Amino acid sequence: MKEKVEKVLEEEVRPVLRMHGGGVEVVEVTDEGVVKVKLTGGCAGCPFSMMTTVGVVENALKSKIPEVKGVELIG
């Protein structure tokens, strides 16, 4: 499933985050379908990072990969 996650991130999520000087890295994909991510660049530490994680990253992944149950922001 990690390959599917990386594909969606590269095609749909990272271009959006790059417009704001940021990015996202996959830390882990659990057997339970939780994707653990780390925001980078301008998105790291941003006051809107939780909104970005849920509104952009999680929504994109869940809409394209039904096995994804949630996204967790690490660090």
URFENHU-V164394 format. One record per residue. N is the residue number from 1. PHI is phi as a letter, one per 40 degrees, with the letter a starting at -180 (* if undefined). PSI is psi in radians with two decimals (* if undefined). Layout:
BEGIN
{{N	PHI	PSI} {N	PHI	PSI}}
END
This chain:
BEGIN
{{1	*	-0.44} {2	d	-0.62} {3	c	-0.71} {4	c	-0.74} {5	c	-0.83} {6	c	-0.67} {7	c	-0.81} {8	c	-0.74} {9	c	-0.78} {10	c	-0.68} {11	c	-0.56} {12	b	-0.59} {13	c	-0.87} {14	d	-0.68} {15	d	-0.66} {16	c	-0.81} {17	c	-0.61} {18	c	-0.56} {19	c	-0.37} {20	b	0.24} {21	g	0.38} {22	b	-3.00} {23	a	-3.12} {24	a	2.43} {25	b	2.47} {26	c	2.17} {27	c	-0.74} {28	a	2.59} {29	b	2.01} {30	c	2.85} {31	c	-0.38} {32	c	-0.06} {33	g	0.31} {34	c	2.23} {35	b	2.08} {36	c	2.18} {37	b	2.80} {38	b	2.22} {39	c	2.51} {40	b	2.99} {41	g	-2.40} {42	c	-0.31} {43	c	-0.39} {44	c	2.14} {45	g	0.04} {46	c	2.47} {47	c	-0.31} {48	b	0.26} {49	c	-0.65} {50	c	-0.68} {51	c	-0.69} {52	c	-0.76} {53	c	-0.81} {54	c	-0.89} {55	c	-0.56} {56	b	-1.04} {57	c	-0.99} {58	c	-0.78} {59	c	-0.73} {60	c	-0.79} {61	c	-0.80} {62	c	-0.60} {63	c	-0.46} {64	b	-0.42} {65	b	1.71} {66	d	-0.41} {67	c	-0.32} {68	c	2.11} {69	c	-0.42} {70	a	2.96} {71	b	2.36} {72	b	2.27} {73	c	2.20} {74	b	2.33} {75	f	*}}
END
